[in-house]
Amino acid sequence: MSGPFAFLIPISLGAVLVALAVGLFALFRGGDFGRSWSNRMMRIRVLTQFVAILVLVAAFWWARR
């Protein structure tokens, strides 16, 4: 992969990893922090996964062109 996808793919996958890590940390920490952040971060993880999938599909489409 070359061009913008060489940067977009790792950034999008890194965002998913960060959202997952923070969500799991909040889930296992518990308390007020866990209640307010674990569900929110897991929703953000789903959104970042969707964006990452769109970036990957666009990269494969671009490569086939």
Backbone as XML, in Angstrom:
<?xml version="1.0"?>
<chain id="A" units="angstrom">
  <residue number="1" name="MET">
    <atom name="N" x="0.829" y="-1.176" z="0.000"/>
    <atom name="CA" x="0.000" y="0.000" z="0.000"/>
    <atom name="C" x="0.876" y="1.244" z="0.000"/>
  </residue>
  <residue number="2" name="SER">
    <atom name="N" x="0.514" y="2.136" z="-0.820"/>
    <atom name="CA" x="1.235" y="3.399" z="-0.863"/>
    <atom name="C" x="0.234" y="4.538" z="-0.806"/>
  </residue>
  <residue number="3" name="GLY">
    <atom name="N" x="0.743" y="5.711" z="-0.726"/>
    <atom name="CA" x="-0.122" y="6.879" z="-0.677"/>
    <atom name="C" x="-0.698" y="7.097" z="0.701"/>
  </residue>
  <residue number="4" name="PRO">
    <atom name="N" x="-1.882" y="7.661" z="0.744"/>
    <atom name="CA" x="-2.465" y="8.005" z="2.047"/>
    <atom name="C" x="-2.849" y="6.789" z="2.879"/>
  </residue>
  <residue number="5" name="PHE">
    <atom name="N" x="-3.072" y="5.658" z="2.231"/>
    <atom name="CA" x="-3.480" y="4.475" z="2.986"/>
    <atom name="C" x="-2.347" y="3.890" z="3.814"/>
  </residue>
  <residue number="6" name="ALA">
    <atom name="N" x="-1.112" y="4.192" z="3.443"/>
    <atom name="CA" x="0.022" y="3.726" z="4.246"/>
    <atom name="C" x="-0.003" y="4.356" z="5.629"/>
  </residue>
  <residue number="7" name="PHE">
    <atom name="N" x="-0.640" y="5.515" z="5.751"/>
    <atom name="CA" x="-0.761" y="6.173" z="7.046"/>
    <atom name="C" x="-2.132" y="5.951" z="7.677"/>
  </residue>
  <residue number="8" name="LEU">
    <atom name="N" x="-3.180" y="5.901" z="6.854"/>
    <atom name="CA" x="-4.535" y="5.790" z="7.382"/>
    <atom name="C" x="-4.822" y="4.430" z="8.020"/>
  </residue>
  <residue number="9" name="ILE">
    <atom name="N" x="-4.290" y="3.367" z="7.440"/>
    <atom name="CA" x="-4.553" y="2.031" z="7.981"/>
    <atom name="C" x="-3.975" y="1.871" z="9.381"/>
  </residue>
  <residue number="10" name="PRO">
    <atom name="N" x="-2.681" y="2.167" z="9.609"/>
    <atom name="CA" x="-2.170" y="2.023" z="10.983"/>
    <atom name="C" x="-2.827" y="2.982" z="11.977"/>
  </residue>
  <residue number="11" name="ILE">
    <atom name="N" x="-3.169" y="4.171" z="11.531"/>
    <atom name="CA" x="-3.819" y="5.126" z="12.435"/>
    <atom name="C" x="-5.205" y="4.621" z="12.842"/>
  </residue>
  <residue number="12" name="SER">
    <atom name="N" x="-5.963" y="4.118" z="11.886"/>
    <atom name="CA" x="-7.307" y="3.630" z="12.212"/>
    <atom name="C" x="-7.245" y="2.384" z="13.095"/>
  </residue>
  <residue number="13" name="LEU">
    <atom name="N" x="-6.308" y="1.486" z="12.832"/>
    <atom name="CA" x="-6.175" y="0.302" z="13.671"/>
    <atom name="C" x="-5.659" y="0.668" z="15.064"/>
  </residue>
  <residue number="14" name="GLY">
    <atom name="N" x="-4.790" y="1.659" z="15.137"/>
    <atom name="CA" x="-4.311" y="2.126" z="16.437"/>
    <atom name="C" x="-5.427" y="2.759" z="17.250"/>
  </residue>
  <residue number="15" name="ALA">
    <atom name="N" x="-6.318" y="3.479" z="16.589"/>
    <atom name="CA" x="-7.453" y="4.087" z="17.289"/>
    <atom name="C" x="-8.374" y="3.021" z="17.873"/>
  </residue>
  <residue number="16" name="VAL">
    <atom name="N" x="-8.573" y="1.941" z="17.129"/>
    <atom name="CA" x="-9.384" y="0.834" z="17.640"/>
    <atom name="C" x="-8.705" y="0.215" z="18.861"/>
  </residue>
  <residue number="17" name="LEU">
    <atom name="N" x="-7.411" y="0.026" z="18.783"/>
    <atom name="CA" x="-6.675" y="-0.571" z="19.897"/>
    <atom name="C" x="-6.742" y="0.313" z="21.140"/>
  </residue>
  <residue number="18" name="VAL">
    <atom name="N" x="-6.586" y="1.608" z="20.970"/>
    <atom name="CA" x="-6.642" y="2.528" z="22.116"/>
    <atom name="C" x="-8.036" y="2.534" z="22.735"/>
  </residue>
  <residue number="19" name="ALA">
    <atom name="N" x="-9.073" y="2.593" z="21.912"/>
    <atom name="CA" x="-10.438" y="2.593" z="22.436"/>
    <atom name="C" x="-10.735" y="1.295" z="23.177"/>
  </residue>
  <residue number="20" name="LEU">
    <atom name="N" x="-10.274" y="0.179" z="22.646"/>
    <atom name="CA" x="-10.479" y="-1.106" z="23.310"/>
    <atom name="C" x="-9.731" y="-1.169" z="24.636"/>
  </residue>
  <residue number="21" name="ALA">
    <atom name="N" x="-8.482" y="-0.707" z="24.639"/>
    <atom name="CA" x="-7.674" y="-0.758" z="25.862"/>
    <atom name="C" x="-8.275" y="0.123" z="26.955"/>
  </residue>
  <residue number="22" name="VAL">
    <atom name="N" x="-8.681" y="1.327" z="26.611"/>
    <atom name="CA" x="-9.270" y="2.221" z="27.612"/>
    <atom name="C" x="-10.610" y="1.671" z="28.093"/>
  </residue>
  <residue number="23" name="GLY">
    <atom name="N" x="-11.396" y="1.113" z="27.193"/>
    <atom name="CA" x="-12.674" y="0.523" z="27.589"/>
    <atom name="C" x="-12.503" y="-0.657" z="28.524"/>
  </residue>
  <residue number="24" name="LEU">
    <atom name="N" x="-11.546" y="-1.522" z="28.234"/>
    <atom name="CA" x="-11.288" y="-2.662" z="29.124"/>
    <atom name="C" x="-10.720" y="-2.207" z="30.459"/>
  </residue>
  <residue number="25" name="PHE">
    <atom name="N" x="-9.852" y="-1.206" z="30.444"/>
    <atom name="CA" x="-9.312" y="-0.667" z="31.683"/>
    <atom name="C" x="-10.433" y="-0.117" z="32.554"/>
  </residue>
  <residue number="26" name="ALA">
    <atom name="N" x="-11.340" y="0.632" z="31.959"/>
    <atom name="CA" x="-12.451" y="1.202" z="32.703"/>
    <atom name="C" x="-13.386" y="0.112" z="33.220"/>
  </residue>
  <residue number="27" name="LEU">
    <atom name="N" x="-13.586" y="-0.921" z="32.431"/>
    <atom name="CA" x="-14.456" y="-2.013" z="32.830"/>
    <atom name="C" x="-13.907" y="-2.736" z="34.054"/>
  </residue>
  <residue number="28" name="PHE">
    <atom name="N" x="-12.613" y="-3.021" z="34.048"/>
    <atom name="CA" x="-12.019" y="-3.770" z="35.155"/>
    <atom name="C" x="-11.706" y="-2.895" z="36.358"/>
  </residue>
  <residue number="29" name="ARG">
    <atom name="N" x="-11.585" y="-1.599" z="36.156"/>
    <atom name="CA" x="-11.325" y="-0.705" z="37.285"/>
    <atom name="C" x="-12.565" y="-0.546" z="38.145"/>
  </residue>
  <residue number="30" name="GLY">
    <atom name="N" x="-13.715" y="-0.435" z="37.499"/>
    <atom name="CA" x="-14.969" y="-0.340" z="38.236"/>
    <atom name="C" x="-15.189" y="1.027" z="38.841"/>
  </residue>
  <residue number="31" name="GLY">
    <atom name="N" x="-16.107" y="1.092" z="39.780"/>
    <atom name="CA" x="-16.431" y="2.343" z="40.445"/>
    <atom name="C" x="-17.135" y="3.320" z="39.524"/>
  </residue>
  <residue number="32" name="ASP">
    <atom name="N" x="-17.114" y="4.585" z="39.923"/>
    <atom name="CA" x="-17.761" y="5.631" z="39.115"/>
    <atom name="C" x="-17.102" y="5.777" z="37.750"/>
  </residue>
  <residue number="33" name="PHE">
    <atom name="N" x="-15.767" y="5.651" z="37.734"/>
    <atom name="CA" x="-15.047" y="5.754" z="36.469"/>
    <atom name="C" x="-15.487" y="4.640" z="35.522"/>
  </residue>
  <residue number="34" name="GLY">
    <atom name="N" x="-15.573" y="3.436" z="36.020"/>
    <atom name="CA" x="-15.975" y="2.307" z="35.187"/>
    <atom name="C" x="-17.377" y="2.433" z="34.662"/>
  </residue>
  <residue number="35" name="ARG">
    <atom name="N" x="-18.288" y="2.877" z="35.524"/>
    <atom name="CA" x="-19.676" y="3.019" z="35.097"/>
    <atom name="C" x="-19.824" y="4.069" z="34.005"/>
  </residue>
  <residue number="36" name="SER">
    <atom name="N" x="-19.097" y="5.146" z="34.122"/>
    <atom name="CA" x="-19.293" y="6.222" z="33.159"/>
    <atom name="C" x="-18.474" y="6.059" z="31.879"/>
  </residue>
  <residue number="37" name="TRP">
    <atom name="N" x="-17.356" y="5.347" z="31.936"/>
    <atom name="CA" x="-16.476" y="5.292" z="30.769"/>
    <atom name="C" x="-16.457" y="3.959" z="30.025"/>
  </residue>
  <residue number="38" name="SER">
    <atom name="N" x="-16.726" y="2.848" z="30.675"/>
    <atom name="CA" x="-16.576" y="1.560" z="29.979"/>
    <atom name="C" x="-17.551" y="1.428" z="28.813"/>
  </residue>
  <residue number="39" name="ASN">
    <atom name="N" x="-18.813" y="1.715" z="29.030"/>
    <atom name="CA" x="-19.802" y="1.599" z="27.958"/>
    <atom name="C" x="-19.545" y="2.634" z="26.867"/>
  </residue>
  <residue number="40" name="ARG">
    <atom name="N" x="-19.183" y="3.848" z="27.276"/>
    <atom name="CA" x="-18.894" y="4.908" z="26.307"/>
    <atom name="C" x="-17.714" y="4.525" z="25.413"/>
  </residue>
  <residue number="41" name="MET">
    <atom name="N" x="-16.662" y="3.989" z="26.013"/>
    <atom name="CA" x="-15.482" y="3.629" z="25.219"/>
    <atom name="C" x="-15.748" y="2.427" z="24.313"/>
  </residue>
  <residue number="42" name="MET">
    <atom name="N" x="-16.594" y="1.509" z="24.744"/>
    <atom name="CA" x="-16.924" y="0.389" z="23.871"/>
    <atom name="C" x="-17.766" y="0.850" z="22.687"/>
  </residue>
  <residue number="43" name="ARG">
    <atom name="N" x="-18.584" y="1.870" z="22.877"/>
    <atom name="CA" x="-19.329" y="2.435" z="21.746"/>
    <atom name="C" x="-18.385" y="3.159" z="20.793"/>
  </residue>
  <residue number="44" name="ILE">
    <atom name="N" x="-17.418" y="3.850" z="21.351"/>
    <atom name="CA" x="-16.413" y="4.513" z="20.515"/>
    <atom name="C" x="-15.585" y="3.469" z="19.765"/>
  </residue>
  <residue number="45" name="ARG">
    <atom name="N" x="-15.307" y="2.338" z="20.412"/>
    <atom name="CA" x="-14.569" y="1.255" z="19.742"/>
    <atom name="C" x="-15.332" y="0.743" z="18.529"/>
  </residue>
  <residue number="46" name="VAL">
    <atom name="N" x="-16.644" y="0.568" z="18.674"/>
    <atom name="CA" x="-17.460" y="0.100" z="17.546"/>
    <atom name="C" x="-17.405" y="1.108" z="16.400"/>
  </residue>
  <residue number="47" name="LEU">
    <atom name="N" x="-17.482" y="2.385" z="16.729"/>
    <atom name="CA" x="-17.397" y="3.424" z="15.707"/>
    <atom name="C" x="-16.028" y="3.418" z="15.026"/>
  </residue>
  <residue number="48" name="THR">
    <atom name="N" x="-14.955" y="3.292" z="15.801"/>
    <atom name="CA" x="-13.618" y="3.268" z="15.196"/>
    <atom name="C" x="-13.406" y="2.004" z="14.375"/>
  </residue>
  <residue number="49" name="GLN">
    <atom name="N" x="-14.002" y="0.891" z="14.782"/>
    <atom name="CA" x="-13.908" y="-0.322" z="13.965"/>
    <atom name="C" x="-14.610" y="-0.124" z="12.628"/>
  </residue>
  <residue number="50" name="PHE">
    <atom name="N" x="-15.749" y="0.539" z="12.646"/>
    <atom name="CA" x="-16.466" y="0.817" z="11.409"/>
    <atom name="C" x="-15.618" y="1.678" z="10.479"/>
  </residue>
  <residue number="51" name="VAL">
    <atom name="N" x="-15.001" y="2.712" z="11.035"/>
    <atom name="CA" x="-14.136" y="3.582" z="10.230"/>
    <atom name="C" x="-12.933" y="2.797" z="9.702"/>
  </residue>
  <residue number="52" name="ALA">
    <atom name="N" x="-12.347" y="1.937" z="10.534"/>
    <atom name="CA" x="-11.201" y="1.135" z="10.094"/>
    <atom name="C" x="-11.591" y="0.196" z="8.955"/>
  </residue>
  <residue number="53" name="ILE">
    <atom name="N" x="-12.770" y="-0.388" z="9.036"/>
    <atom name="CA" x="-13.232" y="-1.267" z="7.960"/>
    <atom name="C" x="-13.440" y="-0.468" z="6.680"/>
  </residue>
  <residue number="54" name="LEU">
    <atom name="N" x="-14.005" y="0.731" z="6.800"/>
    <atom name="CA" x="-14.170" y="1.574" z="5.614"/>
    <atom name="C" x="-12.824" y="1.938" z="4.995"/>
  </residue>
  <residue number="55" name="VAL">
    <atom name="N" x="-11.838" y="2.238" z="5.825"/>
    <atom name="CA" x="-10.497" y="2.562" z="5.314"/>
    <atom name="C" x="-9.892" y="1.353" z="4.610"/>
  </residue>
  <residue number="56" name="LEU">
    <atom name="N" x="-10.035" y="0.168" z="5.192"/>
    <atom name="CA" x="-9.492" y="-1.043" z="4.558"/>
    <atom name="C" x="-10.191" y="-1.350" z="3.234"/>
  </residue>
  <residue number="57" name="VAL">
    <atom name="N" x="-11.494" y="-1.204" z="3.189"/>
    <atom name="CA" x="-12.231" y="-1.447" z="1.945"/>
    <atom name="C" x="-11.803" y="-0.440" z="0.884"/>
  </residue>
  <residue number="58" name="ALA">
    <atom name="N" x="-11.664" y="0.818" z="1.281"/>
    <atom name="CA" x="-11.223" y="1.843" z="0.337"/>
    <atom name="C" x="-9.810" y="1.556" z="-0.163"/>
  </residue>
  <residue number="59" name="ALA">
    <atom name="N" x="-8.948" y="1.065" z="0.716"/>
    <atom name="CA" x="-7.567" y="0.747" z="0.318"/>
    <atom name="C" x="-7.542" y="-0.399" z="-0.688"/>
  </residue>
  <residue number="60" name="PHE">
    <atom name="N" x="-8.343" y="-1.429" z="-0.443"/>
    <atom name="CA" x="-8.390" y="-2.540" z="-1.393"/>
    <atom name="C" x="-9.007" y="-2.105" z="-2.723"/>
  </residue>
  <residue number="61" name="TRP">
    <atom name="N" x="-10.033" y="-1.266" z="-2.649"/>
    <atom name="CA" x="-10.633" y="-0.756" z="-3.878"/>
    <atom name="C" x="-9.632" y="0.081" z="-4.656"/>
  </residue>
  <residue number="62" name="TRP">
    <atom name="N" x="-8.882" y="0.914" z="-3.955"/>
    <atom name="CA" x="-7.862" y="1.761" z="-4.594"/>
    <atom name="C" x="-6.767" y="0.902" z="-5.229"/>
  </residue>
  <residue number="63" name="ALA">
    <atom name="N" x="-6.382" y="-0.192" z="-4.573"/>
    <atom name="CA" x="-5.323" y="-1.055" z="-5.081"/>
    <atom name="C" x="-5.766" y="-1.800" z="-6.346"/>
  </residue>
  <residue number="64" name="ARG">
    <atom name="N" x="-7.040" y="-2.115" z="-6.439"/>
    <atom name="CA" x="-7.544" y="-2.839" z="-7.609"/>
    <atom name="C" x="-7.703" y="-1.930" z="-8.817"/>
  </residue>
  <residue number="65" name="ARG">
    <atom name="N" x="-7.819" y="-0.619" z="-8.577"/>
    <atom name="CA" x="-8.004" y="0.338" z="-9.680"/>
    <atom name="C" x="-6.814" y="0.458" z="-10.523"/>
  </residue>
</chain>
